[in-house]
Amino acid sequence: MWEKYGGDGNGFLMELSVVNASCIHTINYQDRSVVVNGVLDDIKRNLRLGYDNQIYSCDLHYRESIKALMQLLYTKETKWKVEKECRVVIPLDNELNGKNYELKRMGLKIENVIAGYRCTDNMLRRLNEVTNSIEGAGFFVTERKADRIEKRVY
């Protein structure tokens, strides 16, 4: 993971706990990836059908469109299954206007921050400062051993 997502040990990761799972969705894995254009075409077609066939069928076509969109958001190829991913999907509100969204509003809490084994001293100090400002969070650094990477308290 460090090589793939953590800047080859230069980055950091956050361990999160789930406080409220209502915004968290597990990923479905399948052998073939979802074709985005196909899903978007299905959504357009379903919405158009609902509009053309008047109000009583709008709801059905709307639901079919939402189902297709959810398939797009929550599906990945089987080769990624080892990651056991979840995705957070939340409605944005106008008050944010591009600002950060609080983790607790997403049902998440930071438990630990773990620095990569190649983080600079400056980065380690800054991460430690930020982590100390988060109630209950721990700060760890990793060390590369001959055959593995270990976590230790900073």
N, C-alpha and C positions, 0 to 999 in steps of 0.2 A: 504494500500500500504506500509506503513512504516514497518509493521510487516513482510510482505512478501518479499519486495525487499530492504528495508532500514536498515537491520541489527537490526530490532526491535527498531528503533529510534537512533541507533549508527552511521548510515551512513548519506549520503547527496544526494540530487538530483539536477539536473540542468534543468531549464526551457529553452527550445530552441525555437527559431522562425525560420520559413522557409524563406530563402532569395531567393532560387532558387530550385524549386521542381523537377527538372529533374532527380535527383538521389533517390527521395523519392517515395516509393510505398506502397499503402494501403494493408492491409492484407485481404484476403478472408477467411471467416469462414465457416466451413462445419461440419456436424454431426460426420463424421469419420475422423480420422487423415490420412494424406497421407502416404502410405507405401513406405518408402525410397527405399528399395530393388526393389520394383516394378517399381518405376520411373527410377532408374538407369538402370534396365534391359531394359526398353522402350528406353532410350537414346542409350544404346549400340546397340540394335536391329535396331533402326532407322539409326544410323550412319553406321552400317554394310550394311543395305539394300541400302543406298545411294551409298556406295562404290562399292558394287557388281553390282548395276544396272547402273553404269557409271555416267558420269558427269551431264547429263541432269536431273536426278532425285536426285542428291546429295543435291541440294538446298532445295527441298521439305522435305527430310528426316532430314536435318540439322535444318530446321525451326520447325519440329515436336519435335526434341530433345530439342531445346531451349524452346519450349512451355511446355514440361514436366518438365524441370528444373525450369522454372518460377513458375509452380504449386507447386513444392517442396519448393521453397524459400518464396512464398507469401501466403501459406495456413496454417491455424491452426484450431484446433477443436473449435466448437461453444462455449464451456465452457470458452474460453478466450476472447470472444467478448466484454465483459465489459471493457477491456483494450483499445479498439479502437486503436490498434497498427498501426504503419507504420514501414517499414524497409528501411534502406539506403543501396543501393547496388551500389558499385563503382568499376570501373576497377582499379586495383593496377598497379603501374608502378615500374620499377626496381630501380629507384632512392631512393625509400623509404627503401627497404631492412629491413623490420621489424620495422621501426621507426613509430612514431605517424603520423597520417593523419590529416591535418588541417580541422577543422569543416567547415570553409568557402569554402573549395574545395568540401565539401559535400552539400553545399547549406544551411548550418545551422549557427545560431548565438546564443551564450549564452546570455540570457536575465537576469536570476537570478540563484543564487545558494542558496539552502535552506538546512540548517543543521537539522539533526534529533534532537529530544528532549533529547536524551541521549549522544550526542557528548561530548567529553571531552573538557575542556578549551583549551588545547593545539591544538586539532583539530579545534575548533572554530577560534582560532587566525590564524592558517595556512590557513583555508578556506577563512577567511576574507582578508588575504594578497593576495592570489591568485585571488580572485574576484576583488580586487581593481586594479589589473593589467589588467583586461579585460575591455575594453572601453564600457561604458554604462551599465555594469552589476550591479545588486543589490545583496545584501547579507542579508539573513533572517535566523532566527532560529525558530524552532517550539517549542511549549509548549503543554504538554498534560493536557487537562482540564478533568473534570469528564466524559463528554460524547463525547468529540471531541478533535481534534488537531488543534491548531491555529498557524498562522504564524505571526511573529513580526520582526521588523527591529532590527538588531544586534547592 
